[in-house]
Amino acid sequence: MSLKGKTLFVTGASRGIGLAIAVRAARDGANIAIAAKTAEAHPKLPGTIYTAANEIEAAGGAALPLIVDVREEAQVFEAVEKTVARFGGIDICVNNASAIQLTGTLQTDMRRYDLMHQINARGTFLTSKACIPHLKQAANPHVLNLSPPLDMSPKWFGTHVAYTMAKFGMSMCAFGMAEEFRSDGIAFNCLWPRTAVATAAIRFALAGDEGMRHCRTPEIMADAAYVIFNRPARECTGQFFIDDVVLHDAGVRDFDQYRVDATKDLFPDFFVPDDVAMPPGVTLKASA
């Protein structure tokens, strides 16, 4: 498997899972367009498009940092055109940019509702739309949305319906576009983590530093995405993947390597359907 010479357009790639996916591809010598808003360092959130570019280039890839707000149509299309001008095309689109707020209906400010839907659902639709004409020209084109399986269990809706709608909107983009562009050979899939992943959202919005210790690292999502990108696009589309299932199927057996702290039980993530069993030998319990 190799992504050498492939070009990835990754939204929200200045930190976290998006950056981890970019760095994993860069290790093969891939080209990465870093489409994100953060151009100047944030007092709490680490990483900018420029520090991400440095990490990608240090890993062996070529980087193109682009200031992009996925809510802005002109910015997205301009960034895609700059990517094509620089690297000659686009092989893979990763819709990673996302906003989260886990509040009930009465506690959800409409500005925050709009933000989640504009970034998650609309931003994914827009970015995919901008990339598709170029993906049609690629040898093995993939679109991967970092969003969950479409599991209509009420438990995923009752406590944070606005966020669930926004994330499921991303998943519906992949589900619909997989069918719409099946004859073009473009793969549209979703990838979701079994457990919480150690990102800024966990530290600052959900669970703090202690919560981070109950997470897997972003590298588990990066490694799973890498496996998906190397599959034949015409044979791998319209799927909702869970990270450890993908990796177990690919031969990975050491999942402790992805734990932030092996002495802590892992927090299960939202949206994982009850019927998606853990791979043999994999546990959320502390392993040390």
C-alpha positions in Angstrom: 0.0 0.0 0.0 1.2 3.5 -0.8 -0.1 7.0 -1.3 3.1 8.2 -2.9 2.4 11.1 -5.3 -1.3 11.2 -4.3 -2.9 14.5 -3.5 -5.2 14.9 -0.5 -7.5 17.8 0.2 -8.1 17.7 4.0 -10.4 20.1 5.8 -9.7 21.0 9.4 -6.1 19.6 9.0 -4.3 22.1 11.3 -4.6 19.7 14.3 -6.1 16.5 15.6 -7.5 13.8 13.4 -7.2 15.8 10.2 -3.5 16.4 10.8 -2.9 12.8 11.8 -4.4 11.6 8.5 -2.3 14.1 6.6 0.9 13.1 8.3 0.3 9.4 7.7 -0.2 10.0 4.0 2.9 12.3 4.0 5.0 9.4 5.2 4.5 7.9 1.8 5.4 11.1 0.0 1.8 12.4 -0.6 0.8 16.0 -1.3 -1.5 17.6 1.2 -3.7 20.6 0.9 -4.3 21.8 4.4 -7.7 23.6 4.3 -8.4 25.1 7.7 -9.2 28.5 9.3 -6.4 28.7 11.9 -3.6 30.9 10.5 -2.5 32.4 13.8 -1.9 30.5 17.0 -4.9 30.2 19.3 -4.2 30.7 23.1 -5.8 27.3 23.9 -5.8 25.3 20.7 -2.5 24.1 19.4 -1.6 24.2 15.7 -2.0 26.4 12.6 -2.0 25.6 8.9 1.7 26.6 8.9 2.8 24.3 11.8 0.8 21.5 10.2 2.6 22.2 6.9 5.9 21.8 8.8 4.9 18.5 10.3 3.7 17.2 6.9 7.0 18.2 5.2 9.0 16.7 8.0 7.2 13.4 7.5 8.2 13.4 3.8 5.2 15.0 2.1 4.5 18.2 0.2 2.2 20.7 1.9 0.0 23.5 0.7 -1.4 25.6 3.6 -4.7 27.3 2.7 -6.8 29.6 4.8 -10.3 28.1 4.3 -13.6 28.5 6.1 -15.7 25.6 4.8 -18.8 27.8 5.2 -17.6 30.1 2.5 -18.3 28.8 -1.1 -15.8 31.1 -2.8 -13.0 30.1 -0.4 -13.6 26.4 -0.8 -13.6 26.5 -4.7 -10.6 28.8 -4.7 -8.7 26.5 -2.4 -9.5 23.5 -4.6 -8.3 25.3 -7.7 -5.1 26.3 -6.0 -4.5 22.6 -5.0 -5.0 21.5 -8.6 -2.7 24.2 -9.9 0.0 23.2 -7.4 -0.2 19.4 -7.5 -2.0 18.7 -10.8 -5.2 17.2 -9.4 -7.0 15.8 -6.4 -7.1 12.1 -5.5 -8.6 12.1 -2.0 -11.0 14.5 -0.2 -11.2 14.2 3.6 -14.1 16.0 5.2 -12.9 16.4 8.7 -13.9 19.9 9.7 -16.6 19.8 12.3 -18.2 21.7 15.2 -19.7 20.2 18.3 -22.0 21.3 21.1 -23.8 18.6 23.2 -26.8 20.5 24.4 -30.5 19.9 24.3 -33.1 21.8 22.3 -33.8 24.5 24.8 -30.1 25.0 25.7 -28.9 25.3 22.0 -28.4 28.8 20.8 -29.5 29.2 17.2 -26.1 30.7 16.3 -24.4 27.5 17.5 -27.1 25.4 15.7 -26.3 27.2 12.5 -22.5 26.9 13.0 -22.8 23.1 13.5 -24.9 22.6 10.4 -23.0 25.0 8.2 -19.6 23.4 9.0 -20.7 19.8 9.4 -23.4 19.1 6.8 -23.2 22.1 4.5 -19.3 22.3 4.6 -19.1 18.6 3.7 -21.5 18.9 0.8 -19.8 22.0 -0.5 -16.2 20.6 -0.2 -17.2 17.3 -1.9 -19.0 19.3 -4.7 -15.9 21.3 -5.3 -13.6 18.3 -5.4 -15.7 15.9 -7.4 -14.9 17.2 -10.9 -11.2 16.7 -10.2 -11.8 13.3 -8.4 -13.4 12.1 -11.6 -10.0 12.4 -13.3 -8.1 10.5 -10.5 -7.0 6.8 -10.8 -8.5 5.7 -7.4 -10.6 8.6 -6.0 -11.8 8.6 -2.5 -14.0 10.9 -0.4 -13.9 10.1 3.4 -16.2 11.9 5.8 -15.3 11.8 9.5 -18.9 11.0 10.6 -20.9 8.2 12.1 -23.0 5.3 10.9 -26.6 6.2 10.3 -28.0 4.5 13.3 -31.5 5.8 14.1 -31.6 4.8 17.7 -33.4 7.4 19.8 -30.5 7.4 22.3 -28.3 9.3 19.9 -30.9 12.0 19.5 -32.6 12.6 22.8 -29.8 14.6 24.5 -28.2 16.5 21.7 -30.5 16.5 18.7 -28.9 19.5 16.9 -25.4 18.0 17.0 -26.7 14.6 15.9 -28.5 16.1 13.0 -25.4 17.9 11.9 -23.1 14.9 12.1 -25.7 12.6 10.4 -25.9 15.2 7.7 -22.2 14.5 6.9 -23.0 10.8 6.7 -26.0 11.3 4.5 -23.7 13.2 2.0 -21.5 10.1 1.7 -24.5 7.7 1.5 -26.2 9.7 -1.2 -23.1 10.6 -3.2 -21.8 7.0 -3.2 -24.8 6.1 -5.3 -24.9 9.3 -7.3 -21.3 8.9 -8.5 -21.0 5.1 -8.5 -20.6 5.0 -12.2 -17.7 7.5 -12.0 -15.8 5.2 -9.7 -15.5 7.7 -6.8 -15.7 6.1 -3.4 -17.6 7.9 -0.7 -17.3 6.5 2.8 -17.5 7.4 6.4 -15.1 6.6 9.2 -15.9 6.9 12.9 -14.0 6.0 16.1 -15.0 3.3 18.5 -13.7 5.4 21.4 -13.2 9.0 22.3 -10.1 10.3 20.5 -7.6 12.6 22.2 -8.2 15.9 20.5 -8.8 19.5 21.5 -12.5 18.9 21.5 -12.1 16.4 24.3 -9.7 18.5 26.3 -11.5 21.9 26.1 -15.1 21.1 25.3 -15.9 17.7 26.9 -13.7 16.0 29.4 -10.5 18.0 30.2 -7.0 16.6 30.8 -8.3 13.6 32.8 -10.7 12.7 30.0 -7.8 12.7 27.5 -6.3 9.7 29.4 -9.3 7.6 28.6 -8.9 8.1 24.8 -7.2 6.6 21.9 -4.8 8.7 19.9 -5.7 10.3 16.6 -3.3 7.9 14.9 -5.9 5.1 15.1 -8.1 7.1 12.8 -5.2 8.0 10.5 -4.1 4.4 10.1 -7.7 3.3 9.4 -8.2 6.1 6.8 -4.9 5.0 5.2 -6.2 1.4 4.8 -9.4 2.8 3.2 -7.6 5.1 0.8 -5.6 2.1 -0.5 -8.7 0.0 -1.3 -10.1 0.0 -4.9 -12.6 2.8 -5.0 -15.1 1.0 -7.2 -15.2 -1.9 -4.7 -15.3 0.2 -1.5 -18.1 2.8 -1.5 -21.1 3.7 0.6 -19.7 2.2 3.7 -19.8 3.3 7.4 -16.5 2.1 8.9 -15.4 1.9 12.6 -11.7 2.5 13.1 -10.7 -0.7 15.0 -12.8 -2.9 12.7 -11.0 -1.6 9.6 -7.6 -2.1 11.2 -8.3 -5.6 12.6 -9.5 -6.6 9.1 -6.2 -5.2 7.8 -4.2 -7.4 10.2 -3.6 -5.1 13.2 -3.6 -6.9 16.5 -1.9 -4.5 18.9 -4.5 -1.8 19.8 -2.7 -0.8 23.0 -0.4 1.2 20.8 -3.2 3.7 20.3 -4.1 4.2 24.0 -3.1 7.5 25.6 -2.9 5.8 29.0 -3.0 2.0 29.2 -4.0 2.1 32.9 -7.4 3.8 32.1 -10.5 2.3 30.6 -11.4 3.8 27.3 -14.5 6.0 26.9 -16.9 4.7 24.2 -17.8 7.3 21.6 -21.3 8.3 20.5 -23.1 6.8 17.6 -21.4 3.4 17.5 -24.3 1.0 16.7 -24.9 -1.8 19.3 -24.5 -4.5 16.6 -21.0 -3.4 15.6 -19.0 -5.8 17.8 -15.5 -5.1 18.9 -12.9 -7.2 17.0 -11.7 -10.4 18.8 -9.2 -9.5 21.6 -10.0 -5.8 21.6 -11.3 -4.3 24.9 -12.1 -0.9 26.3 -10.9 -2.0 29.7 -7.6 -0.9 31.1 -4.8 -3.1 29.8 -2.1 -2.3 32.3 
